[in-house]
Amino acid sequence: MELKHFMNIHLKSIRAEMQRTFLFFIIFGFFGPTLWAQGQEKVVATRVTPLKSAAYQFFFRAGADISPGMEIDVVFPKQFNLTKVLLAASDKIKSGFTVSVHGDTVRAKRTNAGITVSRGALCDLKIASIISPRVIDRQYQFTVLLRNGKRILSKRTLSQKIAKR
């Protein structure tokens, strides 16, 4: 009788452990890819020195298809100086860009060349000659907008600590 009682208790604990494990995989399977994708969204800067020029690269998930002719806006915190912005490029979005500055926003418009980048793809945009803020080693928030003319198709917010390198 004791062995049977022991086996019942042991089987119940195994069953409970399996249910917890199954629940973990269900939750991770549903939320895991989203959390992993968000971890890939970031801002990287080269040679960050206060009040000096640097190139900034933005990694983000395309919230809509990015077809030729579309625009990618990056809204910077007011502490950044955008008066010397020169160009934009991308490793993932095979296209040329024309660049313009509108207040706190850098607009990179795709030329009409290249292929459409699918929604959900991890994209990057490098912008050269941005003057870093006086205060670095702190968290800054950037917004990446995908636009088709005046229509905003996607909005991603990237919060990143900018540190001296």
BADOKE-729598 format. One line per field, with one value per residue: x, y, z of N, C-alpha, C in turn; residue number from 1; residue in three letters. Coordinates in nm, 4 decimals, padded with zeros to 6 digits. Layout:
BEGIN
n_u	X | ...
n_v	Y | ...
n_w	Z | ...
ca_u	X | ...
ca_v	Y | ...
ca_w	Z | ...
c_u	X | ...
c_v	Y | ...
c_w	Z | ...
nr	NUM | ...
rest	ALA | ...
This chain:
BEGIN
n_u	00.0820 | 00.1924 | 00.3821 | 00.2170 | 00.0790 | 00.2987 | 00.3744 | 00.1494 | 00.1616 | 00.4094 | 00.3595 | 00.1659 | 00.3207 | 00.4996 | 00.3216 | 00.2267 | 00.4647 | 00.5090 | 00.2885 | 00.3493 | 00.5850 | 00.4850 | 00.3097 | 00.4982 | 00.6325 | 00.4235 | 00.3634 | 00.6183 | 00.6490 | 00.4501 | 00.4973 | 00.7726 | 00.9049 | 00.8292 | 00.9450 | 01.2127 | 01.2474 | 01.2068 | 01.4309 | 01.6242 | 01.5845 | 01.7358 | 01.9632 | 02.2677 | 02.5752 | 02.8636 | 03.1836 | 03.1063 | 03.1116 | 03.0675 | 02.9002 | 03.0158 | 03.0432 | 02.8815 | 02.8039 | 02.4883 | 02.3141 | 02.0129 | 01.8241 | 01.5392 | 01.2105 | 01.0221 | 00.7169 | 00.5392 | 00.5146 | 00.8024 | 00.8255 | 00.9786 | 01.0303 | 00.9058 | 00.9185 | 01.1395 | 01.1250 | 01.3177 | 01.2799 | 01.4442 | 01.5620 | 01.5451 | 01.7998 | 01.9897 | 02.1856 | 02.1021 | 02.1924 | 02.4069 | 02.3626 | 02.4320 | 02.4008 | 02.2211 | 02.2077 | 02.1662 | 02.2040 | 02.0202 | 01.7975 | 01.7870 | 01.8633 | 01.8903 | 01.8991 | 01.7454 | 01.8103 | 01.6654 | 01.6191 | 01.3881 | 01.3256 | 01.3297 | 01.3548 | 01.4872 | 01.4493 | 01.4560 | 01.4252 | 01.3387 | 01.4851 | 01.3397 | 01.4265 | 01.5197 | 01.3946 | 01.0812 | 01.0712 | 00.9677 | 00.6980 | 00.7682 | 01.0295 | 01.3671 | 01.5190 | 01.7616 | 01.8924 | 02.1318 | 02.2579 | 02.4504 | 02.6757 | 02.5607 | 02.5320 | 02.6261 | 02.4630 | 02.5272 | 02.5207 | 02.5983 | 02.5918 | 02.3399 | 01.9909 | 01.8120 | 01.5311 | 01.4098 | 01.2151 | 01.0953 | 00.9465 | 00.7471 | 00.6559 | 00.4212 | 00.4071 | 00.2064 | 00.0892 | 00.1218 | 00.2494 | 00.3632 | 00.4946 | 00.7681 | 00.9211 | 01.2333 | 01.4339 | 01.7338 | 02.0510 | 02.2963 | 02.6319 | 02.9713 | 03.2289
n_v	-00.1192 | 00.1244 | 00.1697 | 00.2006 | 00.4319 | 00.6088 | 00.6052 | 00.7243 | 00.9848 | 01.0594 | 01.0450 | 01.2455 | 01.4726 | 01.4678 | 01.5044 | 01.7641 | 01.9097 | 01.8721 | 02.0096 | 02.2724 | 02.3093 | 02.2800 | 02.4989 | 02.7058 | 02.6799 | 02.7339 | 03.0029 | 03.1209 | 03.0537 | 03.2055 | 03.4751 | 03.4944 | 03.5263 | 03.7906 | 03.9346 | 03.8727 | 03.9915 | 04.2600 | 04.3007 | 04.3154 | 04.5569 | 04.8616 | 05.1369 | 05.2356 | 05.3974 | 05.5563 | 05.6412 | 05.8232 | 06.1346 | 06.4100 | 06.6791 | 06.6379 | 06.5168 | 06.2182 | 05.8934 | 05.7445 | 05.4445 | 05.2859 | 05.0159 | 04.8435 | 04.6929 | 04.6523 | 04.7984 | 04.8010 | 04.7240 | 04.8308 | 05.0075 | 05.1106 | 05.4622 | 05.5281 | 05.6879 | 05.7166 | 05.8331 | 05.9642 | 06.0606 | 06.2694 | 06.3225 | 06.6477 | 06.7277 | 06.6588 | 06.7700 | 06.8386 | 06.9778 | 06.9284 | 06.6969 | 06.4618 | 06.2253 | 05.9162 | 05.5627 | 05.2069 | 04.8689 | 04.6688 | 04.7620 | 04.7784 | 05.0304 | 05.3686 | 05.6822 | 05.9995 | 06.2729 | 06.4790 | 06.7408 | 06.8191 | 07.0164 | 06.8429 | 06.6055 | 06.3616 | 06.2907 | 06.0212 | 05.9490 | 05.6883 | 05.6085 | 05.5458 | 05.2934 | 04.9463 | 04.6724 | 04.5879 | 04.5895 | 04.3526 | 04.3668 | 04.3364 | 04.2620 | 04.2844 | 04.5884 | 04.8415 | 05.1707 | 05.4004 | 05.7078 | 05.9820 | 06.2205 | 06.3433 | 06.5584 | 06.4812 | 06.4923 | 06.7255 | 06.6027 | 06.2789 | 05.9203 | 05.8511 | 05.7609 | 05.7859 | 05.8677 | 05.7650 | 05.7970 | 05.6030 | 05.6435 | 05.5119 | 05.6281 | 05.7101 | 05.9433 | 06.1809 | 06.0064 | 05.8120 | 05.4965 | 05.3259 | 05.3172 | 05.3165 | 05.3066 | 05.3650 | 05.3185 | 05.4084 | 05.3845 | 05.6195 | 05.6135 | 05.7086 | 05.6165
n_w	00.0000 | 00.0735 | -00.1285 | -00.3529 | -00.2783 | -00.2642 | -00.5373 | -00.6570 | -00.5515 | -00.6539 | -00.9334 | -00.9548 | -00.8926 | -01.1061 | -01.3186 | -01.2557 | -01.2855 | -01.5580 | -01.6600 | -01.5810 | -01.7291 | -01.9892 | -01.9955 | -01.9719 | -02.2199 | -02.3948 | -02.3305 | -02.3781 | -02.6456 | -02.7616 | -02.6792 | -02.6897 | -02.9564 | -03.0099 | -02.7965 | -02.8485 | -03.1000 | -03.0335 | -02.8797 | -03.0733 | -03.1871 | -03.1910 | -03.1228 | -03.2518 | -03.2209 | -03.3642 | -03.2414 | -03.0178 | -02.8845 | -02.6721 | -02.8248 | -03.0743 | -03.4127 | -03.5253 | -03.6601 | -03.6705 | -03.6281 | -03.6875 | -03.5880 | -03.6672 | -03.6712 | -03.9605 | -03.9720 | -04.1715 | -04.5224 | -04.6994 | -04.9642 | -05.2805 | -05.3043 | -05.0671 | -04.7397 | -04.4615 | -04.1480 | -03.8860 | -03.5668 | -03.3543 | -03.0161 | -02.8642 | -02.7834 | -02.9702 | -03.2483 | -03.5706 | -03.7887 | -03.9602 | -04.1009 | -04.3507 | -04.5189 | -04.5833 | -04.5440 | -04.5980 | -04.4960 | -04.5195 | -04.6604 | -04.9823 | -05.1633 | -05.2804 | -05.1020 | -05.0482 | -04.8413 | -04.5932 | -04.3529 | -04.1043 | -03.8668 | -03.5718 | -03.7004 | -03.9194 | -04.2509 | -04.4623 | -04.7831 | -04.9922 | -05.3037 | -05.6234 | -05.6801 | -05.6309 | -05.4245 | -05.2651 | -04.9150 | -04.6888 | -04.4542 | -04.1089 | -04.1382 | -04.0223 | -04.0248 | -04.1157 | -04.0729 | -04.1496 | -04.0474 | -04.1233 | -03.9736 | -03.7386 | -03.4714 | -03.1556 | -02.8311 | -02.5580 | -02.3095 | -02.2549 | -02.2061 | -02.1106 | -02.1248 | -02.4270 | -02.6321 | -02.9426 | -03.2410 | -03.5031 | -03.8068 | -04.0661 | -04.3762 | -04.6292 | -04.8344 | -04.6811 | -04.5118 | -04.2253 | -04.1822 | -04.0021 | -03.6704 | -03.4615 | -03.1475 | -03.0134 | -02.7427 | -02.6090 | -02.4500 | -02.4892 | -02.5167 | -02.4463 | -02.6650
ca_u	00.0000 | 00.2784 | 00.4430 | 00.1137 | 00.0596 | 00.4183 | 00.3680 | 00.0460 | 00.2165 | 00.5179 | 00.2970 | 00.1020 | 00.4238 | 00.5498 | 00.2164 | 00.2280 | 00.5856 | 00.4860 | 00.1945 | 00.4244 | 00.6759 | 00.4021 | 00.2642 | 00.6135 | 00.6566 | 00.3126 | 00.3851 | 00.7393 | 00.6241 | 00.3651 | 00.5592 | 00.9172 | 00.9517 | 00.8103 | 01.0489 | 01.3407 | 01.2513 | 01.2242 | 01.5695 | 01.7069 | 01.5630 | 01.8296 | 02.0359 | 02.4117 | 02.6461 | 03.0092 | 03.2657 | 03.0225 | 03.1785 | 02.9762 | 02.9024 | 03.0930 | 02.9697 | 02.8856 | 02.7042 | 02.3933 | 02.2473 | 01.8871 | 01.7747 | 01.3969 | 01.1241 | 00.9325 | 00.5774 | 00.4640 | 00.6048 | 00.8769 | 00.8407 | 01.0528 | 00.9604 | 00.8571 | 01.0056 | 01.1653 | 01.1551 | 01.3710 | 01.2594 | 01.5504 | 01.5412 | 01.5858 | 01.9404 | 02.0747 | 02.1966 | 02.0888 | 02.2225 | 02.5134 | 02.3291 | 02.4754 | 02.3485 | 02.1648 | 02.2331 | 02.1131 | 02.2515 | 01.9041 | 01.7068 | 01.8721 | 01.8109 | 01.9512 | 01.8121 | 01.7678 | 01.7955 | 01.6310 | 01.5972 | 01.2699 | 01.3261 | 01.3927 | 01.3336 | 01.5626 | 01.3677 | 01.5300 | 01.3290 | 01.3936 | 01.4723 | 01.2439 | 01.4962 | 01.5245 | 01.2765 | 01.0026 | 01.1102 | 00.8438 | 00.6585 | 00.8237 | 01.1731 | 01.4574 | 01.5791 | 01.8547 | 01.9124 | 02.2474 | 02.2529 | 02.5833 | 02.7012 | 02.4695 | 02.6074 | 02.5790 | 02.4269 | 02.6269 | 02.5163 | 02.5853 | 02.5784 | 02.2035 | 01.8901 | 01.7422 | 01.4219 | 01.4008 | 01.0965 | 01.1122 | 00.8169 | 00.7426 | 00.5563 | 00.3943 | 00.3556 | 00.1697 | 00.0297 | 00.2131 | 00.2116 | 00.4201 | 00.5677 | 00.8471 | 00.9959 | 01.3557 | 01.4941 | 01.8705 | 02.1530 | 02.4041 | 02.7509 | 03.0985 | 03.3061
ca_v	00.0000 | 00.2414 | 00.1875 | 00.2539 | 00.5698 | 00.6813 | 00.6175 | 00.8236 | 01.1172 | 01.0840 | 01.0720 | 01.3777 | 01.5766 | 01.4672 | 01.5661 | 01.9076 | 01.9643 | 01.8732 | 02.1177 | 02.3987 | 02.3165 | 02.3030 | 02.6376 | 02.7892 | 02.6767 | 02.8035 | 03.1466 | 03.1616 | 03.0403 | 03.3153 | 03.6046 | 03.4889 | 03.5920 | 03.9355 | 03.9863 | 03.8585 | 04.0930 | 04.3909 | 04.3079 | 04.3481 | 04.6975 | 04.9400 | 05.2472 | 05.2199 | 05.5159 | 05.5442 | 05.7475 | 05.9228 | 06.2330 | 06.5233 | 06.7897 | 06.6001 | 06.4440 | 06.0720 | 05.8246 | 05.6688 | 05.3389 | 05.2472 | 04.8834 | 04.8415 | 04.6037 | 04.7249 | 04.7829 | 04.7974 | 04.7034 | 04.9520 | 05.0022 | 05.2233 | 05.5894 | 05.5567 | 05.7667 | 05.6728 | 05.9486 | 05.9365 | 06.1773 | 06.2726 | 06.4096 | 06.7864 | 06.7485 | 06.6279 | 06.8749 | 06.7748 | 07.0748 | 06.8823 | 06.5656 | 06.4533 | 06.1156 | 05.7976 | 05.4383 | 05.0891 | 04.7377 | 04.5807 | 04.8208 | 04.7985 | 05.1468 | 05.4958 | 05.7689 | 06.1433 | 06.3075 | 06.6173 | 06.7612 | 06.8991 | 07.0362 | 06.7343 | 06.4839 | 06.3344 | 06.2133 | 05.9497 | 05.9035 | 05.5873 | 05.6344 | 05.4531 | 05.1708 | 04.8442 | 04.5891 | 04.6152 | 04.5166 | 04.3022 | 04.4001 | 04.2447 | 04.2427 | 04.3688 | 04.6872 | 04.9359 | 05.2982 | 05.4735 | 05.8510 | 06.0370 | 06.3588 | 06.3923 | 06.6110 | 06.4188 | 06.5896 | 06.7636 | 06.5000 | 06.1417 | 05.8212 | 05.8491 | 05.7028 | 05.8765 | 05.8022 | 05.7976 | 05.7413 | 05.5724 | 05.6433 | 05.4766 | 05.7168 | 05.7114 | 06.0793 | 06.2317 | 05.8972 | 05.7336 | 05.3556 | 05.2515 | 05.3983 | 05.2364 | 05.3878 | 05.3001 | 05.3837 | 05.3574 | 05.4609 | 05.6642 | 05.6153 | 05.7423 | 05.4998
ca_w	00.0000 | 00.0795 | -00.2603 | -00.4396 | -00.2345 | -00.3086 | -00.6832 | -00.6890 | -00.5204 | -00.7503 | -01.0629 | -00.9469 | -00.9006 | -01.2446 | -01.3998 | -01.2259 | -01.3464 | -01.7025 | -01.6883 | -01.5695 | -01.8433 | -02.1064 | -01.9865 | -02.0028 | -02.3645 | -02.4601 | -02.3104 | -02.4484 | -02.7891 | -02.8060 | -02.6546 | -02.7120 | -03.0780 | -02.9990 | -02.7076 | -02.9182 | -03.2054 | -02.9721 | -02.8360 | -03.1888 | -03.2215 | -03.1108 | -03.1845 | -03.2324 | -03.2684 | -03.3744 | -03.1808 | -02.9519 | -02.8001 | -02.6592 | -02.9206 | -03.1933 | -03.5150 | -03.5217 | -03.7424 | -03.5894 | -03.7029 | -03.6249 | -03.6231 | -03.6342 | -03.7478 | -04.0508 | -03.9319 | -04.2972 | -04.6357 | -04.7360 | -05.1092 | -05.3369 | -05.2970 | -04.9314 | -04.6535 | -04.3243 | -04.0629 | -03.7526 | -03.4807 | -03.2536 | -02.8995 | -02.8914 | -02.7474 | -03.0854 | -03.3497 | -03.7011 | -03.8943 | -04.0488 | -04.1573 | -04.4900 | -04.5996 | -04.5182 | -04.6162 | -04.5300 | -04.5397 | -04.5403 | -04.7592 | -05.1003 | -05.2329 | -05.2458 | -05.0224 | -05.0403 | -04.7000 | -04.5580 | -04.2097 | -04.0735 | -03.7219 | -03.4969 | -03.7794 | -04.0414 | -04.3447 | -04.5654 | -04.8842 | -05.0828 | -05.4468 | -05.6829 | -05.7169 | -05.5265 | -05.4042 | -05.1448 | -04.7943 | -04.6294 | -04.3172 | -04.0098 | -04.1605 | -03.9449 | -04.1151 | -04.0543 | -04.1404 | -04.0969 | -04.0779 | -04.0950 | -03.9307 | -03.6350 | -03.3577 | -03.0318 | -02.7272 | -02.4573 | -02.2053 | -02.3046 | -02.0979 | -02.0591 | -02.2130 | -02.5180 | -02.7032 | -03.0843 | -03.3047 | -03.6454 | -03.8749 | -04.2084 | -04.4352 | -04.7720 | -04.8430 | -04.5486 | -04.4341 | -04.1415 | -04.1896 | -03.8894 | -03.5725 | -03.3672 | -03.0527 | -02.9690 | -02.6273 | -02.6079 | -02.3787 | -02.5763 | -02.4316 | -02.5101 | -02.7121
c_u	00.0864 | 00.3423 | 00.3418 | 00.0875 | 00.1769 | 00.4132 | 00.2632 | 00.0958 | 00.3232 | 00.4605 | 00.2289 | 00.2056 | 00.4839 | 00.4491 | 00.2147 | 00.3490 | 00.5699 | 00.3897 | 00.2639 | 00.5167 | 00.5982 | 00.3544 | 00.3774 | 00.6359 | 00.5452 | 00.3341 | 00.5070 | 00.7189 | 00.5405 | 00.4356 | 00.7077 | 00.9645 | 00.9367 | 00.9181 | 01.1853 | 01.3540 | 01.2728 | 01.3668 | 01.6640 | 01.6900 | 01.6495 | 01.8876 | 02.1830 | 02.4783 | 02.7963 | 03.0756 | 03.1838 | 03.1067 | 03.0832 | 03.0056 | 02.9911 | 03.0057 | 02.9889 | 02.7840 | 02.6175 | 02.3241 | 02.1279 | 01.8456 | 01.6300 | 01.3247 | 01.0312 | 00.7885 | 00.4834 | 00.5644 | 00.6728 | 00.9074 | 00.9240 | 00.9674 | 00.9090 | 00.9618 | 01.0191 | 01.2045 | 01.2125 | 01.3592 | 01.3598 | 01.5066 | 01.5994 | 01.7334 | 02.0368 | 02.0706 | 02.1997 | 02.1303 | 02.3292 | 02.4853 | 02.3594 | 02.4038 | 02.2922 | 02.1934 | 02.1749 | 02.1768 | 02.1343 | 01.8085 | 01.7920 | 01.8138 | 01.8983 | 01.8502 | 01.8460 | 01.7333 | 01.7582 | 01.6048 | 01.4793 | 01.2615 | 01.4012 | 01.3883 | 01.4244 | 01.4738 | 01.4578 | 01.4272 | 01.3981 | 01.3809 | 01.3748 | 01.3094 | 01.4880 | 01.3937 | 01.2045 | 01.0529 | 00.9813 | 00.8230 | 00.7144 | 00.9728 | 01.2536 | 01.5322 | 01.6808 | 01.8570 | 02.0284 | 02.2355 | 02.3845 | 02.5767 | 02.5936 | 02.5558 | 02.5453 | 02.5488 | 02.5422 | 02.6361 | 02.4978 | 02.5822 | 02.4429 | 02.1101 | 01.8259 | 01.6363 | 01.4133 | 01.2730 | 01.1250 | 00.9724 | 00.8356 | 00.6277 | 00.5409 | 00.3262 | 00.3268 | 00.1152 | 00.1361 | 00.1618 | 00.2580 | 00.4961 | 00.6367 | 00.9218 | 01.1140 | 01.4129 | 01.6318 | 01.9617 | 02.2641 | 02.5258 | 02.8747 | 03.1733 | 03.4461
c_v	00.1255 | 00.2713 | 00.2482 | 00.4011 | 00.6584 | 00.7057 | 00.7211 | 00.9653 | 01.1548 | 01.1179 | 01.2081 | 01.4890 | 01.5828 | 01.5361 | 01.7183 | 01.9751 | 01.9734 | 01.9854 | 02.2535 | 02.4173 | 02.3473 | 02.4477 | 02.7339 | 02.7952 | 02.7443 | 02.9541 | 03.1935 | 03.1550 | 03.1538 | 03.4498 | 03.6082 | 03.5577 | 03.7433 | 03.9972 | 03.9805 | 03.9658 | 04.2314 | 04.4088 | 04.3436 | 04.4937 | 04.7821 | 05.0537 | 05.2283 | 05.3442 | 05.4893 | 05.6636 | 05.8589 | 06.0061 | 06.3515 | 06.6334 | 06.7641 | 06.5169 | 06.2929 | 06.0183 | 05.7418 | 05.5668 | 05.2896 | 05.1104 | 04.8762 | 04.7394 | 04.6886 | 04.6956 | 04.7821 | 04.7649 | 04.8361 | 04.9428 | 05.1211 | 05.3500 | 05.6246 | 05.6339 | 05.7030 | 05.7979 | 05.8978 | 06.0667 | 06.1665 | 06.3543 | 06.5483 | 06.8128 | 06.7223 | 06.7415 | 06.8067 | 06.8644 | 07.0276 | 06.7453 | 06.5652 | 06.3469 | 06.0046 | 05.6774 | 05.3238 | 04.9637 | 04.6487 | 04.6312 | 04.8603 | 04.9098 | 05.2662 | 05.5778 | 05.9144 | 06.1821 | 06.4541 | 06.6228 | 06.8567 | 06.9122 | 06.9245 | 06.6008 | 06.4781 | 06.2464 | 06.1541 | 05.8944 | 05.8063 | 05.6368 | 05.5319 | 05.3244 | 05.0707 | 04.7704 | 04.6313 | 04.5279 | 04.4793 | 04.3504 | 04.2935 | 04.2219 | 04.3346 | 04.4589 | 04.7705 | 05.0627 | 05.3682 | 05.6180 | 05.9117 | 06.1826 | 06.4170 | 06.4385 | 06.5547 | 06.5246 | 06.6176 | 06.6561 | 06.3638 | 06.0483 | 05.8321 | 05.7959 | 05.8121 | 05.7979 | 05.8564 | 05.7349 | 05.7221 | 05.5607 | 05.5975 | 05.5557 | 05.6883 | 05.8447 | 06.1307 | 06.1230 | 05.8190 | 05.5899 | 05.2761 | 05.3476 | 05.3045 | 05.3328 | 05.3070 | 05.3819 | 05.3236 | 05.4473 | 05.4921 | 05.6848 | 05.6492 | 05.6154 | 05.5413
c_w	00.0000 | -00.0558 | -00.3571 | -00.4062 | -00.2807 | -00.4594 | -00.7245 | -00.6643 | -00.6222 | -00.8891 | -01.0653 | -00.9574 | -01.0413 | -01.3362 | -01.3788 | -01.2914 | -01.4984 | -01.7407 | -01.6804 | -01.6887 | -01.9708 | -02.1092 | -02.0209 | -02.1536 | -02.4428 | -02.4493 | -02.3887 | -02.5993 | -02.8434 | -02.7942 | -02.6896 | -02.8382 | -03.0736 | -02.9106 | -02.7750 | -03.0251 | -03.1458 | -02.9236 | -02.9499 | -03.2305 | -03.1299 | -03.1923 | -03.1503 | -03.2906 | -03.2722 | -03.3080 | -03.1165 | -02.8571 | -02.7890 | -02.7614 | -03.0433 | -03.2867 | -03.5016 | -03.6221 | -03.6487 | -03.6795 | -03.6219 | -03.6787 | -03.5766 | -03.7214 | -03.8330 | -04.0094 | -04.0517 | -04.4073 | -04.6691 | -04.8854 | -05.1585 | -05.3343 | -05.1585 | -04.8513 | -04.5165 | -04.2469 | -03.9317 | -03.6735 | -03.3661 | -03.1325 | -02.9284 | -02.8623 | -02.8639 | -03.1867 | -03.4862 | -03.8172 | -03.9939 | -04.1127 | -04.3068 | -04.5713 | -04.5148 | -04.6075 | -04.5352 | -04.5861 | -04.5803 | -04.6473 | -04.8795 | -05.1872 | -05.2006 | -05.1668 | -05.0501 | -04.8975 | -04.6847 | -04.4083 | -04.1933 | -03.9222 | -03.6516 | -03.5722 | -03.9011 | -04.1277 | -04.4514 | -04.6634 | -04.9769 | -05.2257 | -05.5025 | -05.7321 | -05.6023 | -05.5140 | -05.2763 | -05.0300 | -04.7224 | -04.4866 | -04.2227 | -04.0253 | -04.0689 | -04.0427 | -04.0395 | -04.1375 | -04.0717 | -04.1416 | -04.0325 | -04.0511 | -03.8396 | -03.5181 | -03.2292 | -02.9263 | -02.6307 | -02.3483 | -02.2723 | -02.1832 | -02.0289 | -02.1659 | -02.2977 | -02.5926 | -02.8456 | -03.1389 | -03.4529 | -03.7058 | -04.0191 | -04.2682 | -04.5839 | -04.7972 | -04.7033 | -04.4570 | -04.3575 | -04.1386 | -04.0676 | -03.7998 | -03.4751 | -03.2768 | -03.0029 | -02.8549 | -02.6080 | -02.5244 | -02.4779 | -02.4870 | -02.5125 | -02.5465 | -02.7475
nr	1 | 2 | 3 | 4 | 5 | 6 | 7 | 8 | 9 | 10 | 11 | 12 | 13 | 14 | 15 | 16 | 17 | 18 | 19 | 20 | 21 | 22 | 23 | 24 | 25 | 26 | 27 | 28 | 29 | 30 | 31 | 32 | 33 | 34 | 35 | 36 | 37 | 38 | 39 | 40 | 41 | 42 | 43 | 44 | 45 | 46 | 47 | 48 | 49 | 50 | 51 | 52 | 53 | 54 | 55 | 56 | 57 | 58 | 59 | 60 | 61 | 62 | 63 | 64 | 65 | 66 | 67 | 68 | 69 | 70 | 71 | 72 | 73 | 74 | 75 | 76 | 77 | 78 | 79 | 80 | 81 | 82 | 83 | 84 | 85 | 86 | 87 | 88 | 89 | 90 | 91 | 92 | 93 | 94 | 95 | 96 | 97 | 98 | 99 | 100 | 101 | 102 | 103 | 104 | 105 | 106 | 107 | 108 | 109 | 110 | 111 | 112 | 113 | 114 | 115 | 116 | 117 | 118 | 119 | 120 | 121 | 122 | 123 | 124 | 125 | 126 | 127 | 128 | 129 | 130 | 131 | 132 | 133 | 134 | 135 | 136 | 137 | 138 | 139 | 140 | 141 | 142 | 143 | 144 | 145 | 146 | 147 | 148 | 149 | 150 | 151 | 152 | 153 | 154 | 155 | 156 | 157 | 158 | 159 | 160 | 161 | 162 | 163 | 164 | 165
rest	MET | GLU | LEU | LYS | HIS | PHE | MET | ASN | ILE | HIS | LEU | LYS | SER | ILE | ARG | ALA | GLU | MET | GLN | ARG | THR | PHE | LEU | PHE | PHE | ILE | ILE | PHE | GLY | PHE | PHE | GLY | PRO | THR | LEU | TRP | ALA | GLN | GLY | GLN | GLU | LYS | VAL | VAL | ALA | THR | ARG | VAL | THR | PRO | LEU | LYS | SER | ALA | ALA | TYR | GLN | PHE | PHE | PHE | ARG | ALA | GLY | ALA | ASP | ILE | SER | PRO | GLY | MET | GLU | ILE | ASP | VAL | VAL | PHE | PRO | LYS | GLN | PHE | ASN | LEU | THR | LYS | VAL | LEU | LEU | ALA | ALA | SER | ASP | LYS | ILE | LYS | SER | GLY | PHE | THR | VAL | SER | VAL | HIS | GLY | ASP | THR | VAL | ARG | ALA | LYS | ARG | THR | ASN | ALA | GLY | ILE | THR | VAL | SER | ARG | GLY | ALA | LEU | CYS | ASP | LEU | LYS | ILE | ALA | SER | ILE | ILE | SER | PRO | ARG | VAL | ILE | ASP | ARG | GLN | TYR | GLN | PHE | THR | VAL | LEU | LEU | ARG | ASN | GLY | LYS | ARG | ILE | LEU | SER | LYS | ARG | THR | LEU | SER | GLN | LYS | ILE | ALA | LYS | ARG
